[in-house]
Amino acid sequence: MLSGKYLAGAWPQNARFSTYRRSSDRGEVMTRRFVNDKTLKTTELVLGLARECNLSPVTFADRMDAESRFVPLRSSGATRVEQSATRLKGRRRPIAQPKAD
């Protein structure tokens, strides 16, 4: 989701929610719960913040979770092993503060 793969109406082949929405009525309902106007707008905002910090959106989200004392568990949406490389790469990298204008 935070990679932006569902923006602009895209439904990438083999992506988690692309698969869920076709699997069953429940899958379609769950997909609408997680992929909707509000979550897509939030994704756009996160993408902008990640760009300002020179991080990938996934690494940015991972770092935000790691730096928050209120998030008890970080979850990964990776469906393939190679997707984990981005998360592991940014594991120890702090979020740089955007420059004030």
URSULLIN-V104301 format. One record per residue. OMEGA is omega in degrees with one decimal (none if undefined). NEAR is the number of other C-alpha atoms within 12 Angstrom. Layout:
omega:OMEGA near:NEAR
omega:OMEGA near:NEAR
This chain:
omega:-176.5 near:31
omega:175.2 near:30
omega:-178.7 near:32
omega:-174.3 near:27
omega:-179.1 near:24
omega:-179.6 near:28
omega:177.8 near:23
omega:175.9 near:15
omega:-178.3 near:13
omega:174.0 near:15
omega:-176.1 near:21
omega:178.1 near:19
omega:178.6 near:14
omega:174.3 near:16
omega:-173.8 near:23
omega:-175.4 near:26
omega:173.2 near:31
omega:179.3 near:25
omega:-178.7 near:18
omega:-172.6 near:24
omega:178.6 near:24
omega:-171.1 near:20
omega:-176.3 near:16
omega:175.9 near:14
omega:178.5 near:12
omega:178.2 near:14
omega:177.9 near:19
omega:178.4 near:20
omega:179.9 near:17
omega:177.6 near:20
omega:178.2 near:25
omega:178.0 near:21
omega:-175.3 near:17
omega:178.5 near:24
omega:-178.1 near:31
omega:-176.6 near:21
omega:-177.2 near:16
omega:-178.4 near:14
omega:178.2 near:20
omega:176.1 near:25
omega:177.2 near:20
omega:177.5 near:23
omega:178.6 near:28
omega:178.8 near:23
omega:179.1 near:21
omega:178.0 near:27
omega:178.3 near:27
omega:178.5 near:22
omega:179.3 near:26
omega:177.8 near:28
omega:178.9 near:22
omega:-178.4 near:19
omega:-179.0 near:23
omega:176.8 near:21
omega:170.9 near:30
omega:-180.0 near:29
omega:-179.4 near:31
omega:178.0 near:36
omega:177.7 near:35
omega:-179.9 near:37
omega:179.1 near:38
omega:179.6 near:34
omega:177.6 near:30
omega:177.5 near:29
omega:-176.2 near:22
omega:-177.3 near:23
omega:-179.2 near:19
omega:178.1 near:14
omega:-177.7 near:11
omega:-179.8 near:10
omega:-174.6 near:14
omega:-174.2 near:10
omega:174.0 near:13
omega:178.9 near:20
omega:178.3 near:16
omega:177.9 near:23
omega:-177.4 near:21
omega:175.7 near:21
omega:177.5 near:14
omega:-177.3 near:13
omega:-176.2 near:12
omega:177.5 near:12
omega:-178.8 near:17
omega:-177.8 near:19
omega:179.8 near:16
omega:-179.9 near:26
omega:-178.6 near:29
omega:-179.7 near:20
omega:-176.7 near:19
omega:-173.0 near:23
omega:-175.9 near:24
omega:-176.6 near:16
omega:178.5 near:22
omega:177.7 near:20
omega:177.2 near:27
omega:178.6 near:16
omega:176.8 near:15
omega:178.6 near:14
omega:177.8 near:9
omega:178.7 near:5
omega:none near:3
